[in-house]
Amino acid sequence: MHHKYAAPSTPKLDALRSAISAKLQPICFHVKNDPNYGTYVYDEHFYGILCSPLFEGKTYTEINAMVDQILEPLEITPSSSLEVEY
């Protein structure tokens, strides 16, 4: 049993952080659970900011495709689960 105020485990969020950090080498990266969905869907919906030198000269479509390739093996649906500002 864990303490009442302890954060629950976040395996999807941890996997997301490590995959993006390893593959995109971001300059600025912050992601967290989206509080708009409440606590009952914890570790399912995320939002954050991401700035990578690999995005330089790319269109938004190309950037989204790069991020989608990282999310696919993690089984995270990009359109509904992740909101990223570039």
Short mmCIF file of the C-alpha atoms (twelve columns), coordinates in Angstrom:
data_MODEL
# 
_entry.id   MODEL 
# 
loop_
_atom_site.group_PDB 
_atom_site.id 
_atom_site.type_symbol 
_atom_site.label_atom_id 
_atom_site.label_alt_id 
_atom_site.label_comp_id 
_atom_site.label_asym_id 
_atom_site.label_seq_id 
_atom_site.Cartn_x 
_atom_site.Cartn_y 
_atom_site.Cartn_z 
_atom_site.pdbx_PDB_model_num 
ATOM 1  C CA . MET A 1  0.000  0.000  0.000   1 
ATOM 2  C CA . HIS A 2  1.316  3.422  -0.879  1 
ATOM 3  C CA . HIS A 3  0.895  6.731  0.847   1 
ATOM 4  C CA . LYS A 4  -2.336 8.509  0.015   1 
ATOM 5  C CA . TYR A 5  -0.530 11.449 -1.635  1 
ATOM 6  C CA . ALA A 6  2.093  9.459  -3.523  1 
ATOM 7  C CA . ALA A 7  1.931  9.677  -7.307  1 
ATOM 8  C CA . PRO A 8  0.857  6.464  -9.015  1 
ATOM 9  C CA . SER A 9  3.200  4.661  -11.380 1 
ATOM 10 C CA . THR A 10 3.464  6.120  -14.880 1 
ATOM 11 C CA . PRO A 11 4.899  3.472  -17.222 1 
ATOM 12 C CA . LYS A 12 3.587  5.118  -20.430 1 
ATOM 13 C CA . LEU A 13 4.827  8.567  -19.446 1 
ATOM 14 C CA . ASP A 14 8.248  7.183  -18.484 1 
ATOM 15 C CA . ALA A 15 8.514  5.265  -21.775 1 
ATOM 16 C CA . LEU A 16 7.449  8.375  -23.711 1 
ATOM 17 C CA . ARG A 17 10.070 10.548 -22.001 1 
ATOM 18 C CA . SER A 18 12.908 8.092  -22.545 1 
ATOM 19 C CA . ALA A 19 12.002 7.389  -26.204 1 
ATOM 20 C CA . ILE A 20 11.743 11.061 -27.177 1 
ATOM 21 C CA . SER A 21 14.900 11.994 -25.262 1 
ATOM 22 C CA . ALA A 22 16.879 9.193  -26.906 1 
ATOM 23 C CA . LYS A 23 15.651 9.616  -30.483 1 
ATOM 24 C CA . LEU A 24 15.127 13.362 -30.887 1 
ATOM 25 C CA . GLN A 25 17.822 14.759 -28.518 1 
ATOM 26 C CA . PRO A 26 15.599 17.699 -27.570 1 
ATOM 27 C CA . ILE A 27 16.928 21.067 -26.485 1 
ATOM 28 C CA . CYS A 28 13.745 21.727 -24.537 1 
ATOM 29 C CA . PHE A 29 11.360 18.939 -23.560 1 
ATOM 30 C CA . HIS A 30 8.660  18.805 -20.926 1 
ATOM 31 C CA . VAL A 31 5.718  16.416 -20.900 1 
ATOM 32 C CA . LYS A 32 3.180  15.588 -18.214 1 
ATOM 33 C CA . ASN A 33 -0.238 14.045 -17.718 1 
ATOM 34 C CA . ASP A 34 -3.066 16.195 -19.032 1 
ATOM 35 C CA . PRO A 35 -5.147 17.252 -15.993 1 
ATOM 36 C CA . ASN A 36 -8.170 18.073 -18.180 1 
ATOM 37 C CA . TYR A 37 -9.063 14.379 -18.331 1 
ATOM 38 C CA . GLY A 38 -9.150 13.905 -14.557 1 
ATOM 39 C CA . THR A 39 -7.418 11.331 -12.412 1 
ATOM 40 C CA . TYR A 40 -9.451 8.357  -13.623 1 
ATOM 41 C CA . VAL A 41 -7.509 8.195  -16.924 1 
ATOM 42 C CA . TYR A 42 -4.087 8.843  -15.402 1 
ATOM 43 C CA . ASP A 43 -1.132 7.917  -17.641 1 
ATOM 44 C CA . GLU A 44 -3.260 7.964  -20.812 1 
ATOM 45 C CA . HIS A 45 -3.364 11.606 -22.042 1 
ATOM 46 C CA . PHE A 46 -0.309 13.879 -22.120 1 
ATOM 47 C CA . TYR A 47 0.713  17.351 -23.166 1 
ATOM 48 C CA . GLY A 48 4.002  19.187 -23.288 1 
ATOM 49 C CA . ILE A 49 6.554  21.141 -25.255 1 
ATOM 50 C CA . LEU A 50 9.248  19.745 -27.512 1 
ATOM 51 C CA . CYS A 51 12.067 21.546 -29.310 1 
ATOM 52 C CA . SER A 52 14.614 19.461 -31.211 1 
ATOM 53 C CA . PRO A 53 17.378 20.433 -33.646 1 
ATOM 54 C CA . LEU A 54 16.100 17.594 -35.854 1 
ATOM 55 C CA . PHE A 55 12.966 19.690 -36.519 1 
ATOM 56 C CA . GLU A 56 14.944 22.477 -38.187 1 
ATOM 57 C CA . GLY A 57 13.780 23.092 -41.749 1 
ATOM 58 C CA . LYS A 58 10.884 20.616 -41.455 1 
ATOM 59 C CA . THR A 59 7.191  21.302 -41.971 1 
ATOM 60 C CA . TYR A 60 4.621  20.558 -39.271 1 
ATOM 61 C CA . THR A 61 3.542  17.490 -41.233 1 
ATOM 62 C CA . GLU A 62 7.104  16.135 -41.238 1 
ATOM 63 C CA . ILE A 63 7.543  16.904 -37.537 1 
ATOM 64 C CA . ASN A 64 4.286  15.144 -36.678 1 
ATOM 65 C CA . ALA A 65 5.391  12.120 -38.736 1 
ATOM 66 C CA . MET A 66 8.684  11.980 -36.800 1 
ATOM 67 C CA . VAL A 67 6.868  12.077 -33.463 1 
ATOM 68 C CA . ASP A 68 4.294  9.516  -34.655 1 
ATOM 69 C CA . GLN A 69 7.104  7.084  -35.551 1 
ATOM 70 C CA . ILE A 70 8.349  7.297  -31.972 1 
ATOM 71 C CA . LEU A 71 4.870  6.876  -30.481 1 
ATOM 72 C CA . GLU A 72 3.878  3.870  -32.615 1 
ATOM 73 C CA . PRO A 73 5.981  1.212  -30.804 1 
ATOM 74 C CA . LEU A 74 4.872  2.664  -27.455 1 
ATOM 75 C CA . GLU A 75 1.217  2.080  -28.422 1 
ATOM 76 C CA . ILE A 76 0.288  5.701  -27.733 1 
ATOM 77 C CA . THR A 77 -2.271 7.186  -30.114 1 
ATOM 78 C CA . PRO A 78 -0.837 10.532 -31.221 1 
ATOM 79 C CA . SER A 79 -4.058 12.238 -32.217 1 
ATOM 80 C CA . SER A 80 -5.912 11.688 -28.966 1 
ATOM 81 C CA . SER A 81 -3.218 11.155 -26.354 1 
ATOM 82 C CA . LEU A 82 -0.519 13.708 -27.008 1 
ATOM 83 C CA . GLU A 83 -0.722 17.439 -27.565 1 
ATOM 84 C CA . VAL A 84 2.686  18.897 -28.367 1 
ATOM 85 C CA . GLU A 85 3.553  22.507 -29.091 1 
ATOM 86 C CA . TYR A 86 6.559  23.017 -31.378 1 
# 
